Structure formats: structure tokens, C-alpha cells
Amino acid sequence: MALPPQIESRLAALGTGAADVDERFVRGTGPGGQKINKTSSTVALRHRPTGIEVRCQQERSQAANRLQAWQELCGRLEAQVRTAKAAAVDERETERRRNRQKSRGQKVRMIETKKHRAKHKARRGRVQDW
């Protein structure tokens, strides 16, 4: 079965394809009696490179479950890409903040704090040996 064009375009934008996904049609679980036990309307997808698995049995129709499963898989892959990009941006920002020059006010406060600590330490007496 061919995938809808919107799913194929989402996969292409992610740099992956339908060939990277294992698609299985399995029998459902849960309430439903004889109908759920006889038909394989549940769709299970597994993206091999990332190991993401999606299972959908919300509808009675296999075709509707298949479409929902593919949409959910695309959504999870897009979320994974977004979090990876956000982590990279956050890492760059952290590095930039760590390496930037201190402002004049920060330097003044730092020196004042050092002088204050030095005065405290100077008031301590020497340790006595008994």
C-alpha cells in the first residue's frame, strides 16, 4: 500500500523514508469479543534507526489505523528532531554565556567580594598547636 503524499513529504523532510519502517498488522487487544480476536486491524510501526515504536487500534478500520499510526510516528520523529536541535542551541548558548567578557560592574562586585572575604579570613587567629 502506498502512503499518502503528506506522510511521504513529512518523512522526506525528516531525512527518512518508508523503507526504514517495519509495518505489521496484528490482532488487537482489549474488549471487543470475537471481532477483535479475528481481525488484524491493529497497526504496529517500528522505525529501525531510532527504535521508536507506534501501535494504533483506535478505529475498526485497518486503513484508518494505518494512517493514524503513520501520523503519530511522524510526530514522534519530528519531536525527537526538535529536542535535538533545542539541546544543540542550548549547549551553544551555555558555552557563549560561559566565555563572554564580564561587565565592568561584575568585575567590581567580584573584587569587592574578594576583599570582603579576605577581611573575614584576616580576623581569624592562627591555629594553636597543643
Summary of the structure (lengths in Angstrom):
residues: 130
radius of gyration: 29.7
end to end distance: 89.5
largest distance: 89.7
contacts: 286
relative contact order: 0.10
helix: 58%
strand: 13%
